[in-house]
């Protein structure tokens, strides 16, 4: 489903909710919205070093603006934060520094090799406030009321079962907990062919899905060129 201009916002959001939540719970729960999108990450021959080079490089917008992102999303010392889709862990390390010794960061990923890398640098650098959690395609597997914030960077479009995953996130977040969503702008006629083919929908659709799961949009604290940054609060 492609993103539309602002004039089509309400019909598109309504159609999304109708398809994913209202008319077809079986579809939402049991049929992937983007089959195969995580296949390469689940390859037992995956080489972590190649993804470090791809994720942690100058020229990738979220990497270039990583400090501004950390400054703008409202994290405080002592918070418990889940890095959803932590990947190679460069944001996990930064989140660890932000929440401090009294805080906690849980790196959540579907890829065991990524989590093993995080466990490795955690031990090497003495980052005692980091733990890891292997998730599934349908659940973060986080404990109920265990986190204050969920940080989701360039990962939401990899959710194959967004309704189920968001349900697990809603349960894991404490009252008034926050989701920080960062993902690619997907705009017909502006975004690259890669984005149009790789990312299943744009900001309005993802916002509608998250709001339908029991969250309310707070703001867009940071303006980027290729990505958007949106915060939601648990209702």
C-alpha positions in Angstrom: 0.0 0.0 0.0 1.5 3.3 -1.1 1.6 6.5 0.9 -0.6 9.4 -0.3 -0.6 13.2 0.0 -2.2 14.9 3.0 -5.6 15.2 1.3 -5.9 11.4 1.3 -4.8 10.9 4.9 -8.2 10.1 6.4 -9.3 7.6 3.8 -6.0 5.9 3.8 -5.9 5.6 7.6 -9.4 4.3 7.7 -8.6 1.7 5.0 -5.5 0.6 6.9 -7.4 0.2 10.2 -10.2 -1.7 8.3 -7.8 -4.1 6.7 -5.4 -4.7 9.6 -7.6 -4.5 12.7 -11.4 -4.4 12.1 -12.3 -6.6 9.2 -9.6 -9.2 9.4 -8.1 -10.2 12.8 -7.0 -13.5 11.3 -5.2 -11.6 8.6 -3.5 -9.3 11.1 -2.5 -12.1 13.4 -1.7 -15.0 11.1 -0.6 -13.4 7.8 2.6 -11.4 7.4 2.1 -7.9 6.0 5.5 -8.2 4.3 6.5 -11.8 3.8 10.2 -12.5 3.5 11.4 -9.0 4.6 13.5 -10.6 7.4 14.8 -13.6 5.5 18.3 -12.4 5.0 18.7 -11.6 8.7 17.6 -15.1 9.6 20.3 -16.7 7.3 22.5 -18.9 9.6 25.5 -17.7 7.4 24.8 -14.1 8.2 28.0 -12.1 8.6 27.6 -9.5 11.3 30.6 -7.5 10.2 29.0 -6.7 6.9 26.0 -5.3 8.7 28.2 -3.2 11.0 29.7 -1.6 7.9 26.2 -1.0 6.5 24.6 0.3 9.7 27.4 2.2 11.3 28.7 4.4 8.5 28.8 8.0 7.6 26.2 8.8 5.0 23.4 6.9 6.7 21.2 9.6 8.0 20.3 8.2 11.4 24.0 7.5 12.0 25.1 11.0 11.0 22.4 12.5 13.3 22.7 10.0 16.1 23.6 12.6 18.7 20.8 14.9 17.7 18.4 12.0 17.9 19.6 11.1 21.4 19.3 14.8 22.5 15.8 15.2 21.1 13.8 12.1 22.2 13.4 13.0 25.9 15.2 10.1 27.6 16.3 10.7 31.2 18.7 9.0 33.6 17.2 6.0 35.4 14.7 5.1 32.6 14.3 1.6 31.3 14.4 1.6 27.5 14.0 -1.2 24.9 15.9 -0.9 21.7 13.6 -2.7 19.4 15.4 -4.1 16.4 18.7 -3.2 18.0 20.7 -4.6 15.1 24.5 -4.2 15.6 23.9 -2.2 18.7 25.3 1.3 18.1 22.1 2.9 19.4 22.0 0.4 22.3 25.4 1.7 23.4 24.2 5.3 23.1 21.0 4.6 25.0 23.1 3.0 27.7 25.0 6.2 28.2 21.8 8.2 28.3 20.0 6.3 31.0 23.1 5.8 33.1 24.0 3.3 35.8 20.6 3.5 37.4 18.8 2.9 34.1 18.4 -0.1 31.9 18.6 -0.9 28.2 17.2 -4.1 26.7 18.4 -4.8 23.2 15.6 -6.7 21.4 16.2 -8.4 18.1 15.1 -11.4 16.0 18.8 -12.1 15.1 20.8 -14.1 17.6 24.1 -13.1 16.0 23.3 -9.4 16.5 22.5 -10.0 20.1 25.7 -12.0 20.5 27.7 -8.9 19.3 25.9 -6.7 21.8 26.7 -9.2 24.6 30.3 -9.1 23.5 30.8 -5.3 23.6 28.7 -5.1 26.7 31.2 -7.3 28.5 34.3 -5.7 27.0 33.2 -2.2 27.9 31.6 -3.0 31.2 28.1 -1.8 30.2 26.3 -3.4 33.1 22.9 -1.7 32.3 22.5 -3.6 29.0 20.7 -6.9 28.6 19.5 -8.7 25.5 16.2 -10.3 24.5 15.6 -12.5 21.5 12.2 -11.7 20.2 9.9 -13.5 17.7 8.1 -12.2 14.6 4.9 -11.7 16.7 6.2 -10.6 20.1 9.0 -8.5 21.7 8.8 -11.1 24.6 9.3 -8.2 27.1 7.9 -8.5 30.5 4.7 -6.7 31.4 5.2 -3.1 32.7 9.0 -3.5 32.4 10.0 -0.4 30.3 9.5 3.3 30.2 10.2 3.7 26.5 10.6 1.7 23.3 13.1 3.0 20.7 12.3 1.7 17.2 14.8 3.0 14.5 14.4 1.9 10.9 12.8 -1.3 12.2 9.0 -0.9 12.2 8.8 -1.6 8.5 10.3 -5.0 9.4 7.4 -5.9 11.6 5.7 -8.7 9.8 2.9 -8.9 12.4 2.5 -5.3 13.6 -0.7 -5.8 15.5 0.7 -8.6 17.6 4.1 -6.9 18.1 2.4 -3.7 19.1 0.2 -5.5 21.6 3.3 -7.0 23.2 4.8 -3.5 23.3 1.7 -2.0 24.8 1.8 -4.5 27.6 5.5 -4.0 28.2 5.3 -0.3 28.5 4.5 1.2 31.9 1.6 3.8 32.2 2.4 6.8 30.0 5.3 4.9 28.4 6.6 6.3 25.1 7.4 4.8 21.7 10.0 6.6 19.7 9.5 5.7 16.0 12.1 6.5 13.4 11.5 5.2 9.9 12.0 6.1 6.3 9.8 8.7 4.5 8.0 6.9 1.8 6.5 9.4 -0.6 5.4 8.6 -4.2 7.5 10.5 -6.7 10.1 11.5 -4.1 11.4 8.4 -2.3 14.0 6.1 -4.0 12.9 2.9 -5.7 14.6 1.0 -2.9 12.4 2.7 -0.3 9.2 2.3 -2.3 9.8 -1.4 -2.8 11.4 -2.2 0.7 9.1 -0.1 3.0 5.5 -1.3 2.8 3.8 2.0 3.8 4.5 5.6 4.8 4.2 7.6 8.0 0.5 8.0 8.0 -0.2 4.3 7.8 2.3 3.4 10.5 0.9 6.2 12.7 -2.6 4.8 12.2 -1.5 1.3 13.2 0.3 2.5 16.3 -2.6 4.7 17.4 -5.0 1.8 16.8 -2.9 -0.3 19.2 -3.5 2.1 22.1 -1.1 4.9 21.7 -1.5 8.7 21.0 0.9 10.7 19.0 2.8 13.3 21.0 5.1 15.1 18.6 7.8 15.0 15.9 10.8 16.3 17.9 13.4 16.1 15.2 13.3 16.9 11.5 15.4 14.8 9.2 15.5 14.6 5.4 15.1 10.9 4.7 13.6 9.7 8.0 10.8 10.9 10.3 11.0 10.9 14.1 7.6 10.6 16.0 6.8 10.0 19.6 3.7 8.2 20.9 2.4 7.8 24.5 0.6 4.8 25.8 -3.1 5.6 26.5 
